[in-house]
Amino acid sequence: MLISVILIISFSTIVLKLTDFSEKHISQDHQIELSSIKLIKLNLIIIVSFIIVLSIGIFFNLHRKLLHISSNLIDLFKIKDFFLTDDICSKKQTPIYIFIISIISGLLIYCYLLFIGEPKHEGVLEKYSSFLFFISGLVMMTSITQLSRNHFIHETKKQVVLILISISILFLYLFGEEISWGQRIFNWDSFGIFNDYNFQKETNLHNFFNPIFNLLYPMIGLGTFISLFLIWVFPNYKSYLFHLFIPHSSLFFIAFLMACSSFRGHSEIFEELLSIFLLLYSIRIFMCLRFPNYESNKFNLS
């Protein structure tokens, strides 16, 4: 409650500081529109209101009452297992870290959207997030070195190597497309069909299809989330490799945010969330291969 009082008293000063910080470090042209300032004020009001409600709830022990009611209605242990348990990885902290990082990074991206607005094309966020595709590809390729720790038969090992190489090539391809195969780094001019027919006049393939992005992005975002949700809720597959390469349910939150952001069409937010999703996905596979769990008898090693 004291924190909320301090925030209310210094409301104008905080808004001024946030506006100044956004102009200096986030905005490309070092200017913030009036609508963005109003959005900053609105979000600060929401934060203060949340703190007030939270402090009142704690004062009257409402959180304990809600926890008691929810525990009677929902099996909290099953929820914990759903998000924070990975049966094929002996490093039990891995899904916990992935879950926490996915939530924090997803919320930070959405805070950027709420306070500043949609990231600009070729802006700061896109420049850095595109390299996450490259890192993801390297992590997937490095995962091949961990196969010696697993009791795979020869045929299964060949399948795993093939899948890892295929996924790493896909991630590196996404990185190449994001940097226009070096054009954004070396600043060369487009040529030929890239200059004539590419909607952004860049040396990549995906910008030839900009008009269908408003339909394609929701299909990918929502379709991926629904497919993963059905797999997570109805886990009928016993194959070890299936559970190794299917994204773990600890990525539920960021997958949901990706589905929501996909309805913005050609959205930089979606692409940045996707880069984080793929990085966490590749790290989880690396950890599962480095720290395999043979105590679980749920899955077949084939």
Stockholm file with secondary structure:
# STOCKHOLM 1.0

chainA/1-302         MLISVILIISFSTIVLKLTDFSEKHISQDHQIELSSIKLIKLNLIIIVSFIIVLSIGIFFNLHRKLLHISSNLIDLFKIKDFFLTDDICSKKQTPIYIFIISIISGLLIYCYLLFIGEPKHEGVLEKYSSFLFFISGLVMMTSITQLSRNHFIHETKKQVVLILISISILFLYLFGEEISWGQRIFNWDSFGIFNDYNFQKETNLHNFFNPIFNLLYPMIGLGTFISLFLIWVFPNYKSYLFHLFIPHSSLFFIAFLMACSSFRGHSEIFEELLSIFLLLYSIRIFMCLRFPNYESNKFNLS
#=GR chainA/1-302 SS CHHHHHHHHTHHHHHHHHHHHHHHHTCSSSCCCHHHHHHHHHHHHHHHHHHHHHHHHHHTTHHHHHHHHHHHHSCHHHHHHHHHCCTTBSCTHHHHHHHHHHHHHHHHHHHHHHHTCSCCTTCHHHHHHHHHHHHHHHHHHHGGGGGGGSCCCHHHHHHHHHHHHHHHHHHHHHHHHHTGGGHHHHCCCCCHHHHHTCTTCCSCSGGGCGGGHHHHHHHHHHHHHHHHHHHHHSCCCCBHHHHHHSCCGGGHHHHHHHHHHGGGSSCHHHHHHHHHHHHHHHHHHHHHHHSBCCSCCSSBCC
#=GC SS_cons         CHHHHHHHHTHHHHHHHHHHHHHHHTCSSSCCCHHHHHHHHHHHHHHHHHHHHHHHHHHTTHHHHHHHHHHHHSCHHHHHHHHHCCTTBSCTHHHHHHHHHHHHHHHHHHHHHHHTCSCCTTCHHHHHHHHHHHHHHHHHHHGGGGGGGSCCCHHHHHHHHHHHHHHHHHHHHHHHHHTGGGHHHHCCCCCHHHHHTCTTCCSCSGGGCGGGHHHHHHHHHHHHHHHHHHHHHSCCCCBHHHHHHSCCGGGHHHHHHHHHHGGGSSCHHHHHHHHHHHHHHHHHHHHHHHSBCCSCCSSBCC
//
